[in-house]
Amino acid sequence: MLTIGNFDGVHRGHQALLAHVTARAQAAGRPSAVMTFEPHPREFFAHERRPTRLTSLREKLELFQAASVDRVYVCRFNARFAALGAQAFIDELLVRGLAVEHVIIGDDFRFGRGREGDFERLRAAGELYGFSVATMGTVVMDGERASSSAVREALEQGDLARAERLLGRPYAISGRVEHGLKLGRELGFPTANIQLKNRALPLAGVFAVTVTGGGLSGAPGAASVGVRPTLADGLRPTCEVHVLDRNIDLYGRHVSVRFCHKLRDEARYDGLDALRDAIAKDVADTRHWFAEHS
């Protein structure tokens, strides 16, 4: 039992599709499987104009595991793969590669060079090769279609409640803690710098968050996400987290940061003293928010 897609964010629509696949597979005594692509095809084609990604590959795989998916096939999306026509996609990957028996796709799924393949193309191939094909309709939450673009828009607007409604969980990122400039420590607020590599996050600003991993479990903190405009222009995006009331060495540890509430947008300050005062206020506001929402 196979489903195919990008699954960026693994939102409620994706979750419904995965639940359908795993239930059908279990009933038939077959493994459930997902085929996905790395990088996201829009990242490959758009380059500098690529959309922000909701989930890294590691995060996506963890969400698949949580959904009880048995197997995941990650296809490297490169120039050769992009040139693969719809019929070659079916012949090489689905028939010869996986010998599929049943495929379930979302109603907006397209495949092959130029997105030429669709449900009808897949259904006709199934009749020829002996596999069945089904489609699943849109999942609507409070009148809004659950989609990766809707989640991305909610996060860009700082609407964490809307993002959580579409995701079915609070938005979170994970990564390894790396060494940074150590400026937070100099200012009296040491931070854990989450490794983003070349990934740009779909949200920016200062947030009340919780941190899990590296010996922490839901520890409250204040996170700054963005490009640190006070320090310089053109810096790569970072996610820096000050964990409240904890002195713990997280370097090299893999942690998850859950975003609970947006405090403010990112801002530029005139010097480090002004930046220190702003961070102190952010920490105080974070304490206040957690005290009200404990």
Backbone hydrogen bonds in HBPLUS format (Angstrom, degrees):
<---DONOR---> <-ACCEPTOR-->    atom                        ^
c    i                          cat <-CA-CA->   ^        H-A-AA   ^      H-
h    n   atom  resd res      DA  || num        DHA   H-A  angle D-A-AA Bond
n    s   type  num  typ     dist DA aas  dist angle  dist       angle   num
A0033-ALA N   A0001-MET O   2.80 MM  32  5.98 141.2  1.95 167.1 172.5     1
A0002-LEU N   A0102-HIS O   2.97 MM 100  6.29 167.7  1.99 155.5 159.0     2
A0104-ILE N   A0002-LEU O   2.85 MM 102  6.26 158.1  1.89 158.4 165.7     3
A0003-THR N   A0033-ALA O   3.03 MM  30  6.49 144.5  2.16 142.5 152.1     4
A0035-MET N   A0003-THR O   2.87 MM  32  6.29 155.2  1.93 156.2 164.3     5
A0005-GLY N   A0035-MET O   3.02 MM  30  6.49 154.9  2.09 165.0 173.0     6
A0010-VAL N   A0007-PHE O   3.24 MM   3  5.12 138.9  2.41 103.0 114.6     7
A0015-GLN N   A0011-HIS O   2.80 MM   4  6.06 160.1  1.83 157.2 164.2     8
A0012-ARG N   A0166-LEU O   2.96 MM 154  5.95 170.7  1.97 161.0 160.0     9
A0016-ALA N   A0012-ARG O   2.97 MM   4  6.11 153.1  2.05 143.0 148.6    10
A0017-LEU N   A0013-GLY O   3.18 MM   4  6.44 155.5  2.24 144.2 150.6    11
A0018-LEU N   A0014-HIS O   2.83 MM   4  6.14 161.6  1.87 157.5 162.7    12
A0019-ALA N   A0015-GLN O   2.87 MM   4  6.02 155.8  1.93 146.2 153.0    13
A0020-HIS N   A0016-ALA O   3.04 MM   4  6.23 150.6  2.12 141.2 148.7    14
A0021-VAL N   A0017-LEU O   3.00 MM   4  6.29 158.8  2.05 149.4 154.9    15
A0022-THR N   A0018-LEU O   2.90 MM   4  6.10 171.0  1.91 155.8 157.9    16
A0023-ALA N   A0019-ALA O   2.99 MM   4  6.02 154.8  2.05 141.2 148.4    17
A0024-ARG N   A0020-HIS O   2.99 MM   4  6.13 163.9  2.02 148.3 152.8    18
A0025-ALA N   A0021-VAL O   2.89 MM   4  6.05 159.3  1.94 150.5 156.9    19
A0026-GLN N   A0022-THR O   2.93 MM   4  6.03 160.3  1.97 144.2 149.5    20
A0027-ALA N   A0023-ALA O   3.01 MM   4  6.17 160.5  2.05 148.2 153.5    21
A0028-ALA N   A0024-ARG O   3.04 MM   4  6.20 144.0  2.18 141.9 151.3    22
A0029-GLY N   A0025-ALA O   2.90 MM   4  5.91 111.5  2.38 138.9 155.9    23
A0030-ARG N   A0025-ALA O   2.83 MM   5  4.80 163.5  1.85 145.9 146.2    24
A0029-GLY N   A0026-GLN O   3.22 MM   3  5.02 150.8  2.31  95.1 103.8    25
A0071-ARG N   A0032-SER O   2.99 MM  39  6.32 144.8  2.11 149.0 159.3    26
A0034-VAL N   A0071-ARG O   2.96 MM  37  6.39 144.4  2.09 141.6 152.0    27
A0073-TYR N   A0034-VAL O   2.72 MM  39  6.10 166.7  1.74 165.0 169.8    28
A0036-THR N   A0073-TYR O   2.92 MM  37  6.30 160.7  1.95 159.8 164.8    29
A0075-CYS N   A0036-THR O   2.85 MM  39  6.15 174.7  1.85 155.9 155.7    30
A0038-GLU N   A0075-CYS O   2.96 MM  37  6.15 158.8  2.00 156.3 156.2    31
A0077-PHE N   A0038-GLU O   2.87 MM  39  5.50 156.0  1.92 116.1 124.1    32
A0043-GLU N   A0040-HIS O   2.80 MM   3  5.23 133.2  2.02 113.7 127.3    33
A0044-PHE N   A0040-HIS O   3.18 MM   4  6.61 149.8  2.28 149.8 158.8    34
A0045-PHE N   A0041-PRO O   3.02 MM   4  6.31 161.0  2.05 153.9 157.7    35
A0046-ALA N   A0042-ARG O   2.90 MM   4  5.63 156.8  1.95 137.5 145.0    36
A0047-HIS N   A0043-GLU O   3.18 MM   4  5.59 149.6  2.27 132.0 137.6    37
A0049-ARG N   A0046-ALA O   3.04 MM   3  5.06 160.2  2.08 130.0 123.8    38
A0050-ARG N   A0047-HIS O   3.11 MM   3  5.30 154.5  2.18 115.5 116.0    39
A0060-LYS N   A0056-SER O   2.90 MM   4  6.13 159.2  1.94 151.6 157.8    40
A0061-LEU N   A0057-LEU O   2.90 MM   4  6.15 160.7  1.94 154.2 158.8    41
A0062-GLU N   A0058-ARG O   2.98 MM   4  6.25 154.5  2.05 149.3 156.4    42
A0063-LEU N   A0059-GLU O   3.00 MM   4  6.28 150.0  2.09 146.0 154.0    43
A0064-PHE N   A0060-LYS O   2.90 MM   4  6.24 150.5  1.99 149.1 157.7    44
A0065-GLN N   A0061-LEU O   2.97 MM   4  6.22 157.0  2.02 145.9 152.0    45
A0066-ALA N   A0062-GLU O   2.98 MM   4  6.25 152.8  2.05 141.9 149.3    46
A0067-ALA N   A0063-LEU O   3.03 MM   4  6.25 132.9  2.26 136.6 148.7    47
A0067-ALA N   A0064-PHE O   3.04 MM   3  5.01 129.2  2.31  93.7 107.8    48
A0069-VAL N   A0064-PHE O   3.16 MM   5  5.58 171.1  2.17 152.5 150.8    49
A0068-SER N   A0065-GLN O   2.99 MM   3  5.13 159.4  2.04 110.8 113.8    50
A0082-ALA N   A0078-ASN O   2.84 MM   4  6.05 162.4  1.87 159.1 164.6    51
A0083-ALA N   A0079-ALA O   3.12 MM   4  6.26 137.5  2.31 139.7 149.3    52
A0083-ALA N   A0080-ARG O   3.23 MM   3  5.25 131.5  2.48  94.2 106.6    53
A0084-LEU N   A0081-PHE O   3.05 MM   3  5.23 160.0  2.10 108.2 114.6    54
A0113-ARG N   A0084-LEU O   2.73 MM  29  5.48 134.0  1.94 129.0 141.7    55
A0089-PHE N   A0085-GLY O   2.86 MM   4  6.08 152.3  1.94 151.7 160.2    56
A0090-ILE N   A0086-ALA O   3.06 MM   4  6.36 155.6  2.12 146.0 151.6    57
A0091-ASP N   A0087-GLN O   2.83 MM   4  6.07 171.7  1.84 154.9 157.4    58
A0092-GLU N   A0088-ALA O   2.77 MM   4  5.62 165.1  1.79 149.0 153.5    59
A0093-LEU N   A0089-PHE O   3.08 MM   4  5.51 147.6  2.19 128.5 138.5    60
A0095-VAL N   A0090-ILE O   2.93 MM   5  6.19 154.4  2.00 168.4 175.9    61
A0096-ARG N   A0091-ASP O   2.97 MM   5  6.10 171.8  1.98 157.2 159.9    62
A0097-GLY N   A0092-GLU O   2.99 MM   5  5.75 123.6  2.32 119.5 135.5    63
A0098-LEU N   A0093-LEU O   2.94 MM   5  6.23 127.6  2.22 142.1 156.1    64
A0100-VAL N   A0094-LEU O   3.08 MM   6  5.78 165.6  2.10 156.1 160.5    65
A0099-ALA N   A0095-VAL O   3.04 MM   4  4.52 129.9  2.30 110.3 122.6    66
A0132-SER N   A0101-GLU O   2.98 MM  31  6.32 158.6  2.03 146.4 141.0    67
A0103-VAL N   A0132-SER O   2.89 MM  29  6.30 153.0  1.96 147.8 156.0    68
A0134-ALA N   A0103-VAL O   2.87 MM  31  6.32 153.3  1.94 158.4 166.5    69
A0105-ILE N   A0134-ALA O   3.02 MM  29  6.53 155.6  2.08 150.6 155.3    70
A0136-MET N   A0105-ILE O   2.92 MM  31  6.29 142.1  2.07 154.6 163.9    71
A0109-PHE N   A0106-GLY O   3.25 MM   3  5.46 167.5  2.27 116.6 116.5    72
A0107-ASP N   A0136-MET O   3.15 MM  29  5.78 123.8  2.48 172.4 157.9    73
A0111-PHE N   A0117-GLY O   3.08 MM   6  4.78 151.4  2.16 120.3 126.3    74
A0117-GLY N   A0111-PHE O   2.71 MM   6  4.78 151.0  1.79 172.2 165.0    75
A0115-ARG N   A0112-GLY O   2.82 MM   3  5.16 139.0  1.99 146.7 141.0    76
A0116-GLU N   A0113-ARG O   3.36 MM   3  6.13 146.7  2.48 116.8 121.4    77
A0122-LEU N   A0118-ASP O   3.04 MM   4  6.30 157.4  2.09 152.9 159.6    78
A0123-ARG N   A0119-PHE O   2.75 MM   4  5.99 156.6  1.81 154.4 161.7    79
A0124-ALA N   A0120-GLU O   2.98 MM   4  6.10 160.9  2.01 146.0 150.4    80
A0125-ALA N   A0121-ARG O   3.13 MM   4  6.31 153.4  2.21 139.6 146.8    81
A0126-GLY N   A0122-LEU O   2.90 MM   4  6.15 148.2  2.00 144.5 153.7    82
A0127-GLU N   A0123-ARG O   3.07 MM   4  6.43 150.6  2.16 147.0 153.7    83
A0128-LEU N   A0124-ALA O   3.19 MM   4  6.48 145.5  2.32 139.2 148.4    84
A0128-LEU N   A0125-ALA O   3.10 MM   3  5.01 119.6  2.48  91.9 107.1    85
A0129-TYR N   A0125-ALA O   2.83 MM   4  6.03 160.8  1.87 157.2 161.9    86
A0130-GLY N   A0126-GLY O   2.70 MM   4  5.30 133.4  1.91 141.8 149.5    87
A0131-PHE N   A0126-GLY O   3.04 MM   5  4.50 139.1  2.21 118.1 126.7    88
A0146-ALA N   A0139-VAL O   2.85 MM   7  5.71 174.8  1.85 170.1 168.3    89
A0141-MET N   A0144-GLU O   2.73 MM   3  5.13 164.0  1.75 153.3 149.4    90
A0144-GLU N   A0141-MET O   2.95 MM   3  5.13 159.8  1.99 111.0 117.7    91
A0151-VAL N   A0147-SER O   3.10 MM   4  6.42 158.9  2.15 149.7 155.0    92
A0152-ARG N   A0148-SER O   2.90 MM   4  6.09 162.4  1.93 150.5 155.8    93
A0153-GLU N   A0149-SER O   2.92 MM   4  6.06 156.0  1.98 142.2 148.7    94
A0154-ALA N   A0150-ALA O   2.99 MM   4  6.20 158.8  2.03 146.5 151.9    95
A0155-LEU N   A0151-VAL O   3.02 MM   4  6.28 160.0  2.06 153.8 158.5    96
A0156-GLU N   A0152-ARG O   2.93 MM   4  6.13 158.6  1.98 150.7 157.0    97
A0157-GLN N   A0153-GLU O   3.04 MM   4  6.23 142.2  2.19 143.9 153.5    98
A0159-ASP N   A0154-ALA O   2.82 MM   5  5.05 147.5  1.93 163.4 155.6    99
A0158-GLY N   A0155-LEU O   2.98 MM   3  4.88 154.9  2.05 100.2 108.2   100
A0163-ALA N   A0159-ASP O   3.14 MM   4  6.44 162.4  2.18 148.8 154.1   101
A0164-GLU N   A0160-LEU O   2.86 MM   4  6.00 157.5  1.91 145.1 151.2   102
A0165-ARG N   A0161-ALA O   2.98 MM   4  6.19 150.9  2.06 143.0 150.9   103
A0166-LEU N   A0162-ARG O   3.07 MM   4  6.36 153.7  2.14 150.0 156.0   104
A0167-LEU N   A0163-ALA O   2.85 MM   4  6.01 150.8  1.94 150.0 159.1   105
A0168-GLY N   A0164-GLU O   2.75 MM   4  5.55 146.9  1.86 144.5 152.1   106
A0259-PHE N   A0171-TYR O   2.94 MM  88  5.80 168.3  1.95 166.5 170.0   107
A0173-ILE N   A0257-VAL O   2.97 MM  84  5.39 150.4  2.06 145.3 151.5   108
A0257-VAL N   A0173-ILE O   2.73 MM  84  5.39 167.4  1.75 167.7 172.2   109
A0175-GLY N   A0255-VAL O   2.98 MM  80  5.73 152.8  2.06 157.9 166.7   110
A0255-VAL N   A0175-GLY O   2.96 MM  80  5.73 166.4  1.97 155.7 151.5   111
A0195-GLN N   A0176-ARG O   2.76 MM  19  5.33 159.7  1.80 150.2 157.4   112
A0177-VAL N   A0253-ARG O   2.88 MM  76  5.64 156.0  1.94 151.9 157.6   113
A0252-GLY N   A0177-VAL O   2.84 MM  75  5.19 168.3  1.86 144.1 145.6   114
A0178-GLU N   A0193-ASN O   2.83 MM  15  5.55 162.0  1.86 163.2 165.8   115
A0186-GLU N   A0182-LYS O   3.28 MM   4  6.62 153.6  2.36 142.0 148.8   116
A0187-LEU N   A0183-LEU O   2.96 MM   4  6.26 142.2  2.10 148.0 159.0   117
A0189-PHE N   A0184-GLY O   2.69 MM   5  4.88 147.7  1.79 159.6 150.3   118
A0188-GLY N   A0185-ARG O   3.11 MM   3  5.08 155.9  2.17 100.5 107.8   119
A0192-ALA N   A0241-VAL O   2.70 MM  49  5.06 157.8  1.75 141.7 146.1   120
A0241-VAL N   A0192-ALA O   2.91 MM  49  5.06 161.0  1.95 136.0 142.0   121
A0194-ILE N   A0239-CYS O   2.90 MM  45  5.47 169.2  1.91 172.2 169.6   122
A0199-ARG N   A0196-LEU O   2.91 MM   3  5.28 160.9  1.94 131.7 135.6   123
A0205-GLY N   A0225-VAL O   2.89 MM  20  5.30 167.3  1.91 146.7 148.0   124
A0225-VAL N   A0205-GLY O   2.80 MM  20  5.30 170.9  1.81 163.2 166.4   125
A0206-VAL N   A0264-ARG O   2.93 MM  58  5.43 165.4  1.95 150.0 152.4   126
A0263-LEU N   A0206-VAL O   2.76 MM  57  5.50 158.7  1.80 147.7 154.0   127
A0264-ARG N   A0206-VAL O   3.39 MM  58  5.43 156.8  2.45 136.8 139.5   128
A0207-PHE N   A0223-ALA O   2.80 MM  16  5.14 158.2  1.85 149.0 156.6   129
A0223-ALA N   A0207-PHE O   2.84 MM  16  5.14 164.7  1.86 150.0 155.4   130
A0208-ALA N   A0261-HIS O   2.79 MM  53  5.14 159.9  1.83 153.7 160.3   131
A0260-CYS N   A0208-ALA O   2.88 MM  52  5.56 157.9  1.93 155.2 159.9   132
A0261-HIS N   A0208-ALA O   3.26 MM  53  5.14 152.3  2.34 140.1 141.4   133
A0209-VAL N   A0221-GLY O   2.87 MM  12  5.21 173.9  1.87 147.2 148.2   134
A0221-GLY N   A0209-VAL O   2.85 MM  12  5.21 143.9  1.99 149.5 145.5   135
A0210-THR N   A0258-ARG O   2.97 MM  48  5.21 146.7  2.08 139.5 149.9   136
A0258-ARG N   A0210-THR O   2.88 MM  48  5.21 164.8  1.91 154.5 158.8   137
A0211-VAL N   A0219-ALA O   2.76 MM   8  5.00 145.9  1.88 132.7 143.7   138
A0219-ALA N   A0211-VAL O   2.94 MM   8  5.00 149.5  2.04 149.1 139.2   139
A0212-THR N   A0256-SER O   2.96 MM  44  5.21 158.7  2.00 149.6 156.2   140
A0256-SER N   A0212-THR O   2.76 MM  44  5.21 159.8  1.80 155.4 162.5   141
A0213-GLY N   A0216-LEU O   2.80 MM   3  5.02 170.9  1.81 135.0 133.8   142
A0216-LEU N   A0213-GLY O   3.14 MM   3  5.02 160.4  2.18 101.7 107.7   143
A0244-LEU N   A0220-PRO O   2.99 MM  24  5.96 158.8  2.03 141.4 148.3   144
A0222-ALA N   A0242-HIS O   2.94 MM  20  5.27 153.7  2.01 145.2 149.4   145
A0242-HIS N   A0222-ALA O   2.82 MM  20  5.27 170.4  1.83 158.2 158.4   146
A0224-SER N   A0240-GLU O   2.81 MM  16  5.27 157.8  1.86 153.7 160.2   147
A0240-GLU N   A0224-SER O   2.96 MM  16  5.27 166.1  1.98 152.4 154.1   148
A0226-GLY N   A0238-THR O   3.07 MM  12  5.57 157.5  2.13 150.7 157.6   149
A0238-THR N   A0226-GLY O   2.80 MM  12  5.57 153.3  1.87 152.9 159.6   150
A0231-LEU N   A0228-ARG O   3.08 MM   3  5.80 143.8  2.21 119.8 128.0   151
A0253-ARG N   A0250-LEU O   2.90 MM   3  5.33 162.8  1.93 137.4 139.6   152
A0271-GLY N   A0269-TYR O   3.05 MM   2  5.82 125.4  2.36 107.2  91.7   153
A0275-LEU N   A0271-GLY O   3.19 MM   4  6.46 150.9  2.28 139.3 148.0   154
A0276-ARG N   A0272-LEU O   2.78 MM   4  5.99 155.5  1.84 149.4 155.1   155
A0277-ASP N   A0273-ASP O   3.06 MM   4  6.33 157.5  2.11 145.6 151.2   156
A0278-ALA N   A0274-ALA O   3.00 MM   4  6.23 153.9  2.07 144.6 151.7   157
A0279-ILE N   A0275-LEU O   2.93 MM   4  6.21 157.8  1.98 152.1 157.8   158
A0280-ALA N   A0276-ARG O   2.95 MM   4  6.18 159.9  1.99 149.4 155.0   159
A0281-LYS N   A0277-ASP O   3.05 MM   4  6.32 153.2  2.12 144.2 151.0   160
A0282-ASP N   A0278-ALA O   2.90 MM   4  6.19 154.2  1.97 146.1 153.9   161
A0283-VAL N   A0279-ILE O   2.87 MM   4  6.16 158.5  1.92 155.4 160.4   162
A0284-ALA N   A0280-ALA O   3.01 MM   4  6.24 156.4  2.07 143.4 150.0   163
A0285-ASP N   A0281-LYS O   2.80 MM   4  6.02 159.4  1.84 153.2 158.9   164
A0286-THR N   A0282-ASP O   2.84 MM   4  6.04 147.5  1.94 144.0 153.4   165
A0287-ARG N   A0283-VAL O   2.98 MM   4  6.26 159.7  2.02 148.8 153.3   166
A0288-HIS N   A0284-ALA O   3.00 MM   4  6.25 160.0  2.04 146.9 152.5   167
A0289-TRP N   A0285-ASP O   2.90 MM   4  6.14 155.9  1.96 145.2 151.6   168
A0290-PHE N   A0286-THR O   2.99 MM   4  6.25 169.3  2.00 157.6 159.5   169
A0291-ALA N   A0287-ARG O   2.89 MM   4  6.04 151.1  1.97 147.7 156.6   170
A0292-GLU N   A0288-HIS O   3.07 MM   4  6.31 144.2  2.21 144.0 152.5   171
A0292-GLU N   A0289-TRP O   3.16 MM   3  5.21 124.6  2.48  95.4 108.9   172
A0293-HIS N   A0289-TRP O   2.98 MM   4  6.17 131.8  2.22 141.3 155.2   173
